[in-house]
Amino acid sequence: MATVDSTEAVVSATSPSSSVTSTSSAEIATTTLAPRKVANGVVAGCGWFDSQPEAQEWFEENRDFGEGVDTNGDGSACDVGDWGGLGTHCTVPVLGHQNCEAFGGVDKNTSGPGSGAPSNGVVAGCGSFDSQRQAQEWFEENRDFGEGVDTNGDGSACDFGDWGGLTRYCIEPVLAHQIHNCEAFGTISWQQYFASFDFSNGALPNVYPLPTGELVNVDLLAAPNESDENLCRIPQLPGSRYGGEGATAFPVVFGNLKPDQNVRLATIPVDWFDYQGNPADLSTENRQVQIFMDYYEMASNGALTFTPTFAEQWYRLPESVSSYPQRQVSDFNPKLAQHGINAADDDLDFSQVDMVVFIFPTDAPIPAGVPLSPTEHASMQAFNDTDPADERYVASDEGWIRNYISGGMYFDDPLRPVWSYYIHEAAHMFEMPDWYLIAANAVLGSQTPPELNLDYAAGPLNVWGVMSSQDGPSRTFVAWTRWLLGWLDDDQVDCYSLEQVQTHGSFDTELLALDIYESGTKAIIIRTGQYSGLLIESRRPVFPDDWLVAWETNGRDPYGLIVYEIDATLPGAYGTLSVVTPDGHEFGYMERGSRMQQKVIDALFNVGNSATVQGIGIELIFSGNRDVVRISAARN
C-alpha cells in the first residue's frame, strides 16, 4: 500500500467539534463535500447523487448502467418507487447527500395510524411503516398479506425477530422508511442496543428461525470412498504470490502470527485536542474488539486464543486531527500509529504485545483519500515485514510494532460494525490473502472510483466472505480460508478427485453449516486440476453471517449452499476464488454503503437450485439441520 508523504497538503475542512457526539458523519457530508459528479459508464445508485434532477440527468446519459437508479423501471431515476429514491423520504443513512430539502423529499418521523401506512390487501414489509404499533394495527386487518411483517410467525408485526423490525436498531438501511427517530419506532438506538447485550461469547442474538428438520424416508445415493485429504490441499502455483498478500493455497508458511497460538492484544484509544474521545464510549468499542476475538476463537475451534489488555482511557495525540492524513482510505499511517504507541508506551510493555488495536472516536475526521476528505473512513493496519529504514516502521521502547489495526468512520455504522474490519485485517497477520479483486477496491476513496467499473461488487467471490468484502452481507471465513489456516480437521472435509465423480455416478452427502459448531462435514472439495478445485459449503444466518437475511429482500431464503471454484495460479486480490451461481440466478441489489456497488451476485443455493461447473452437477435436495447435496457427472 502507498504511504503518506509528510509534505502532502492537508485538506481544508470545517473544524470538528470537541465533542465526538455533536457532529455526525451525515452532517459532515452535507457541509464539507462538493456536489457529486458521477462519471458516465458506471453502475451507480441513488446514494451517489445530491438531488433527483441530478440523478435523472445522469440516467438519461447512462441508460445501460441505470438499473441502480431506476429500480422500478418506470424511466424516472431515484423517484418514488426507486430504492434509495424519493419514496424513502430522503433520510436513508447510506446516502451521501442526507439533505432532504435538496433532494426534494421530506423527513418522516411520525407514528400511528394515518401517517402513511399501506393500504389493506397488499403485501407490505416493515419498511412500509413508521412505528411498530402502526405495523401491528395494519397486520391485524391484513393477516392474509402479513408474511412480510411477521417473518418469524410469532403473531407480532415488525417486532424482535422480524426482518426489518426492532432487532435492526430502527435505522437499518434496508427499511423503506429509514427513520432516524428510534423513539417513534418504539425501540432504542443501536449503541444502546449493543450495550444491552453480553457479547462475551462473540455472537449477536440469534433471532432468525433456522431449519431444524431431518431428511426422512429418503434413500441417499451412496458416495464413493473419499480420497486422501492431502489431495485437496491444492498447491499454489510457485512464484504467484506477490507483495504483502498471503497464501492462496498450500503450503502456508506462518511467518508472523500462528493460527494456533495465544495472541496478546492491547487496545490503544487515541484522540486529539480538537476531536476528543468520550470515556463512556470505550465499553462499546471494547465489545467490538471482544466480538472479533471471540469469533476467531470460535472459528478456530479453540486453537487460537487471545489475552487482551483493554485501555481505560483515551491517549491524546500531540497534533490536531487534520495533521494525520493518509492517501488511501485503508493505509499504514505510520505517523498516527507511532504517536499512538508513544502516548501509551509508559503504560504498556510492548514486548508482551502481539497485536495492537487503535480505537478512534466516533466519526473521527482523519483526512484520507484523493482528494483528501474528512469523511472517508481512514482505517489503518500493518502486518508486513519491514525494518528501521522503512518509512512504515513503528516502534516502542521495547522494539518493533509489527501488527496493528484500526477502523475509521466508515465502520461507525451498525450496518458495517468495526468488528468485521478487525476480522478481515487481522487475517492478514495469519498469512491469509484478500479474496476480492484489487481493481474493484476503492483504495483512494469513494469520491474517486475510477476502478469501480465491474458489473458487480468486490470481485468473483463477491460478497460471500469477509476476506472478499468485510462490509457485505456475509462476514464469515469461507471454508477454503479455514482449510488453509488448519481450522478444519480432515474429518470435516470430504475430498474427491474429478475422476471419482465422473466414474462413480450421482451421490449424496451431508454438509453442516460453517458457523454451527457441531460434528459433521463442513466442506466438499473436488480436485479438478493441478492448481484448481471446486468447493461446496453450507451457510446459515447465524453470527457472523446473520445478515444473510438481507437476501430476503431479493426473495431468497437466507440459508443453503455456496459453491466456488479455486484457481491457485492467481495471487491474492486477483480473483483466486470465483463463486458459482445456481442456474437462472445472476444478480441481486443491496445498498451496503457508498464504497460498494449495489449489484451483487445471487449465489445462494436454496432447495431445488442446481448448477453445472467443470463437468460437475451440484444440487441442493434438502435443507434442515444439515444440507444434503447431490453431486453428479454432467451428461455430455
N, C-alpha and C positions, 0 to 999 in steps of 0.2 A: 504494500500500500504506500501511497505517497505520503510524505510528511510535510509539515508546515514550515516554510522559511520564516525565520524570526523577523525578517524585514517586511513580510507581507502586510499589506494595508488591512486595517480592521474596519469592519462595516460600521457605518454611521447609523445609529438607531436611537429611538427614544429610550431614555434611561429607565431601567426597570424599577419597580417599587422595591423598597427594602423588605417588604413582607411577601413571602412566597405565595400567600393565599389571595393576594389582592389583584393579581394580573393573570388572566387565563391565556392559554395559547390561542384561543379564538379571538380574544381582544387584540393580542399582538398581531394576529394575521390581518385584522381589518385596519390597523393603524400604521403599520410599517411596510407592508408589501405593496408594490406597484400592481396595477391591474394585470391579470394573467393574459398572456398571448399564447394560445395553444397552437403548436405547429400543425401544418397540414400533413396528412398521411399517417396519423397515429390513431389508435383506438382510444378515445377519450371518454370520460364520464362527466356527469353534471357537476361534480365537485371541482372540476378544473376551471369553471367559469364563474364570473362575478355577477352575471345577470342573465336572464332568459334571452334577451335580444342578442347578447354576445354569443351565447350557445347556438342560437338559431343561425346567426351569420356564419359561424364556423361550420355548422351542419350542412348548409347549402353548398359549401365547397368540398365537403368530405362525406358524401352520401355512402361511399363504400366502407367508411370507417365509423359510421354514425350509430351503430346498434346500441352503443352505450349511452347515448343521449336521447335516443328516440326508442325507448324500450317497449312502448305500446304500439309502435308502427303507424302512428297517425300523421306523420310528416311534420310534427311540431317538436322541437327539441327542448328537453328539460321543462316541459309544461305539465299541467295537471295530468296525472296518469303515468308519468315517466318516473323511473326510480331515481330519487335524489332531486326531482324537479319541484315545481310549484305545489304539487299535491302533498309534499312532505313538509309544508309550512316553513320552508327555508331554514329550519334550525337543525338540520342533520349534522351531528358532531364531526363527521368525517369530511364535510365540505370545507373547502378552503375559504369561501367568502364570508360565511356567517353574518351576513349583513342583510337583514330582512327587507329593509327599505330599498336597497339597491337591487335585490333580486326580485322585488315585486310581490313578495309574499307577506304573510302575517305570522306573528308568534301565536301559538295556540296552547295555552296552559289552563284552560278551563276544565271543569269536570262536571259530571252529572248529565242527566238526560237533556236532549235538545241542543247539545253543543257540538253536533257533528257526528253522532252515531250513525252507522249504516242502516239502510232500510231493512225491514223484515223480508225474509225469503231470499236472502243472498248468502253466499259463503263468505264469511268475514274472518279476519285474523286479529290478533291482539293489537296490531298496529293501526287498526281502524278506530280505536277508542282512545279516550283521553284519561280514563281512570279505570281502576279495576271494578268499581261499583257500576259504572256505565256499561262495561262489558258484561257483567253478571246480569243486569237487568235485560239487556238485549238477548243474552243466552237463554234466559227463562222463557222468552217468547219465540225462540228460534232453535229449539233442540235439534230439529232435522238438519239444520245448517251450521251446527255449532262445533263440528270437529276441529275447526281451525282455532277456536278459542279455548277449548278444553282438550288439549293434546294428550294429557295423561289420563283422561277419563275418570277424574275424581268428582265430577259434578260442579266444580268451581272454575269459573272462566278467568283466564289470564292471571292465574294465581301462581304460587310456588309450584314448580314442576311443569308449567305450561310454557311452550316455546313463545318467547316474546312477552312473557308475564313478569311477575315480580322478581323472579330469580335473575333476571337480566339487568338488575340495577337501575331500571327505569330510564336509562339513556342508551340502550343498545341500538346501534345504527341500523339494524335490520327492521326495526319497528317503523311503521309508516308515519306515525305522528312525530317521533323524535322529540318528545317533550323533554325539557330541561327542568321541569318542576316535579321533583320527587314527591313532595308533599301532596300534590294534586293526584298523583298516581297511587297514593296510599302506601308508599314504601320509603326507603331511606337511600341516601347517597351510596355510591359504590365504595367510597372509602369507609363509611360506617358499616356497610355490608361485610367487607373484608375483615374489618376489625372485630366483628361479632363472631367469627369462627376460629376454631383452633386448627391451624394448618400444620400441626406437629407431624402429621402423617403425610403431608405433602399433597393432599387431594382436596379439590373443591367438592362441595356437597354434591353427591350423585343423585340427581332427581329425575333423570330420564329413564323411562321404563325399558329395561333390556329384555330381549327374548330369552326365555329360560327352558323351553321345551326340548325334549329329546326325540330323535328320529325313531319311530316305532313301526313295526310291521313292514319294514323295507329291507330287502336283502342287498347289502352293499356289494359292489363288484370288487373282487379281491385285487389287491395291489401286488406288483412284483416285489421280489426281495430287494431291499434297498441296497444301493451302492455304499461303499465306504465313504463316510462323511468327508474325508480328505479330498475326494473327487470334487466336492462342491466348495472347497477353499480355492476359488478361482484365482489364478495368479494375475498380478498387474503386469502389463507389458513393460519390460525393462526399459528404463530411460524415459518413461512417460510422465513421471512425477516432476513437478516444477515448483519453484518458489516456496512459499510457506504452506502450500496445500498439502494435505495429508495423504495417506494411502487409500486409494480407491479399491484395492483388492489385496490379496495376500502376497508376500508376508507383510505384517505390520511390525515395524520396529518402534517401540515406545521409548523415544529418546528424551521425553520431557516427563510429564506425569504418567503414572501407570494406572491401568483400569482396575487394579485390584489392591490399591494402596489406601492408606488413610491420608486424606488431604487436610492440611492445616490451613484454614481460611480465616482471613481477618477483613472486617469491613472498615472503611475509612470514609465517613461522610465529610464532604468538603463544601464550603460556601464562600461568599465574598462579602466585603463590607457593603457593596451596593446591591447585593442579592442574597439575603440571609436565609439560612435553613431554619425550619421550625422544629424545635425539640420534640414536639408532640407527634411529628411525622415519622420519627425513627422506628417506632414499633411496627408501623405498617410496612416501611421499607425493609425492615429485618424479616418480616414474614415472607416477602418476596424472595429474599435470599434463602430462607428456610425451605420454601416450596421447591426451589431449584435443587438444593442439596438432597432433599428427601426423594425427589424424582430420580436423581442419579443412583441413590442407594437402592431404591425400589427396582429400577430398570436393570441394575447390575446384580440383582438377587443377593444384595449384601456384600458383594465382592469389593465394592468401593464404599468407603465411609468418609465422613467429614468430622473434623473437630473445629468448630467455629469460635471466633472471638468477635463479639458484637460491640462496636464502639457505642458509648453512651453520650456522645457529644458531637457537635459539628466542629470540624477543624477549619479555621479561617485561612484562606489563601492570601498571599501578600499583595496581589494586584486586583484590579477590577475584573469583573466577569468578561468584559469586552477584550481583555488582554490575553485571552487564551483561545485564539481562533484555530480552526483546522479546515483544510481544504476539502477533505472527504467527510461525509456525514458520519462515517464509522472509520476511525483512524487511530493512530498510536497516541497522538497528542502528548509527546514526552515532556513538554514544559508543564502542562497541567499535572500529569502523573508525578513528575519529580517534586513539584511544590507540595502535592498532597502527601507524598512519602516524607518529605522534610517536616511537614507540620505534625505528623504522627510519630516521628522517629523516637522521640523521648519516651513514648508510651508503649511502643511495640519492639520486641526483639525479632527482627525480620529473619534471623537465622532459623526461627521456628515457624515461619510462614511460607506456605507453598503457593497460595493464591490470594490476591487482594481484590476485593470488590469495592470500588469507589461508588459512593452514593451522592447524587446531585439533588439539590432542592427541586421541588415540583416546577416543571416548565422552565428550567434554568436556561436563559437565553445565551448560551455559548455560541459565538459566531461559527458557522460551518457552511460548507457548500460553495458552489460557484453560480452566481455571485454570493459572497458571504452574507448570511442571513441569521438573525437570532431565533428564527422559527424552525430551522432544521434541527434534527434530533441530536447531533453532536455526541454520539456514543463513542466510546473508545475501548480499545483492547490491545493486548500484546501477548504473544505466546511463541515467538520465533527466536531462533538463535541470534545472538548479537554479541558485541564486545565493546569495551570502553571507547573505541574510536568511532563507533556507530552513533549517529545523531539520535537514534531511538533508545539508546542506553539509559536506563533509570536505575539508580542505586540508593541503598540506605547505608547507615553506618556499618551494617553487617555485610553489605555486598549487593550484588546484582538482584534486581526485582524482575524476574522473568515473566510472571503471569499476572495480568490484571485485566479487569473488565469493568465497564460501567455503561448503563443505558441512559440515553438522553430523553428529551421531552416527547419524542415520538411514542415512547413507551409509558408516558403518564396518561394512559387511557385504558379503561377496563377492557376494551376490545383487543388491546395489544399490551398485556401485562409484561413487566420487565423480566419476570422470571423466565419467560420464553427466550428472551435475548440472552440471558445468562446461560441457559441450556445450550443454545446454539454456539456461542463464542467459547464457552468452556470446553466443548467437544474438540475444538482445535488444539487444546492443550494435551489431548489424548490422541493426537495424530489423525483425527477424523477430518475429511475434506468437506468442502461445500458441494452440495448436490444441485445447486442452481446453475444457471448458465451465466457466466460473468457478463456477457453482453446485455443481459436483462437486469443487471444490478445498477440502480441509480446511485452510484458511489459519490457523485458530485452534487446530489440533491434532487428533490422532486421538482424544483423550479426549472431545471435544465436537463430534460430527459431525452437527449438525442439518441441514446442507445435503446430506449424502450420502444422498439419498432417490431417486436414479435407479435404474432397473432394472439398470444396468450401470456399469462403472467409467469415470471420466475424461470422457466426453462422446462425441459422434458419431464422432470419429475413433478413439476408444477407445485401445487400447494399441499402435497401429500406427505410431508415430513418436515420436521423442524430444521433440518440441515439444508433444505431447499428453500423454505420460507418460514421464518420464525413468527411471522405475523399473518399466516394463513389459517384456515380453519382446522388444520391438522398440525399438532405441535409435538408429535411423538417421534422417537427414534424408529426409523424403519428397521425391519428385520436384518437387512444387509449390514447396517451400521452396528447392530448388536452382535452380529456374527463376527464382524471384524474386531470388535472390542473383546471378544471372548465371553460375552454375557449370555450367549445361548449355548447350552450343552449339546453334545452330539445327539442325545436322545430327544432333543427339541427340534431337530431339523431332519426332515425326510429328504434324502438325496437320491436322485435318479440321473441316469445318462439319457441323452436323446434317443439312443438306440434302444434302451429299455422301453421307453414309451412307444416307440414305433413298432416294436415286435410283440409287446405284451398284449396290446389291445386296451380297451377302456377299463379304468379302475377308479375307485373312490377312496378318498382319505379325509380324515377329520383334522380341522385346524382350531386351535384355541386362540382367542384374540390376544394381540400383543400385550395389552395393558391389563389383562386379567391374569393374576399370578397364581395359577394352579398348574398341576402336572398336565402335560399334553404337548402336542406338536405345535410350534409357533411359526414354522416356515417350511415350505416345499421349494426346494431348489432343483432345477433341471439344468444340467450342464449341456450347453448347446455347441460349444466350440472351445478352442484353445484358451481364449480370453473372454468368453461370453457365457451367459446363462440366463435363466428365467426364474423369477422368484414370485411366489404366491404367499400372501399373508392375510390375516383376518383383523378386522377393525370393529371397535365398539365406541360409542360416545361416552367414554369414561376418561378421567384425568390421565394424561394431559390432552386427550383427544375429545374432550367433552363438547367442544364447539363444532364437531362434525354435524351436530343437529342443524347447523346453518343450511345443510343441503335440503332440509325440508322445504325451504323457500323455493327450491327448484323441483319440488315434487318427488324427492328421493328419500327412501328410508336411510337413516344415518348409521347403518351397520351392514357389513358384508365383507367382500374381498377387495384387496388391492393387488394388482399384478404389474410387474415391471421387468423390463429387460436390463441386463447388466452388460456393459461394454467396457472391459477393463483395459482397452487400448487407449482410453481417454483419461486425461488427468482430472483432478478436482476442478470444479467450476467450469467444466466443458461438456457436461451432459452425460456422465457415466451411466446414470440410471434414467430410464425412459418409461413412464407409466403407460400402460396399455388400457385402452377404453373398451368397455363392452360394446358389442355390435349395436349400432344405431345410436350410440351416445357420442357426443362430441364436446360441447361446451355448456357451461352454465355461467351465471353472472352473480358476483358477490362484491359488495362495496366493503373493502377491508382497509382502506387508507389511501392517502394521496400518492404513496410511493409504489403502489401495486395496482396493476390493471384489474378491471372488473372481470375480464374474460378468463375463466379458469376451466380446467379440463374435468369433465364429468366422468370420473374413472371408477367410482364405487360400484362393484358388482352386487346387485340385490338378487334375491332368489329368482331363478329363471334367466338371468343375464348370462351371456356366453361370449366368447371371443376365440379367435384362432390366431396364433402368433408363432412364427418359425415352425410351422407344421404341427403345432400342438393345440388341441382344442381344450378349452377351460370353461367349465360351467359351475355355477353355484346352484346346488339342488336342494339345499336345506340350510336354514339359519336359525339356531336356537342357542343353547348353552355352548354349542360348538357349530362351526360351519362345516358342511360336507361338500367337498369339491370333487367334481368328476373330471378326470383328465383322460384325454384320448389322442390318438394319432389322427390328424386331419386326413380326410379322404382326398385322393388326387382327382 
